[in-house]
Amino acid sequence: MKKLLLVEDSEMFYHLLTKALKRVDVKWAMDGKDALLKVREVQPDIMLVDVVLPDMSGIDLIKKIKDIHPNAKIIVISGIDHDEVRRDALRAGAVDYISKSAGLNYLRERIYREIED
């Protein structure tokens, strides 16, 4: 089973995603510091990283993750849908940037596409 690390401070979103992704083992980190520990421990196939985290920006976290795992597949999720933030996320190494308003079905299909490549 593929492993996904969700870096998001909303426990409700974690539970929704876990229910939506039947073919993926979802692990959860509430902030950047916890995510950096779990990246090493879990060795996820893909990560979902929120732009706004309690202890650092999602963009800064992506850069730190890429230092540890240069080939990490990271999708940024955010309620902030600004071109500048999207561009920064992609430059930092994210494979995609998805607005939370896109919906859970779209997000699920995008995750499945990415892990099946």
C-alpha positions, 0 to 999 in steps of 0.5 A: 500500500502506498504511503501519504504524509499529510502536513496540515493543522486541521484534524478534520481534514485528515479524517476526511482524507483518510476516508476518501483515500481507500488505497493509501495509508495516510499519515499525519503531521500537524506542523513542519517540525513533525513533518520533518521527523515523519518524512524520515520515519514514514518514507512516504510515496507522496506528500500533501503540504498546506501552505499555512502551518503553525510553525513555518510556511509550507514553501519553506517546508518543501525546501527542507524536505527536498534537501532530505529527499530530492525526488519527493513528490509533493502536492501543495494544498491551500485555501490561498489561491494566489498565482504568486504562492502557486509559483513559489510552491512549484519553484520550491519543488512541488509537483502541483498546487491545488486549492482546497476549493477544488474539492475532495474528489479532484484531490483524490484523483490527482493523488492517485494519478501521481502515485500510479506514475 
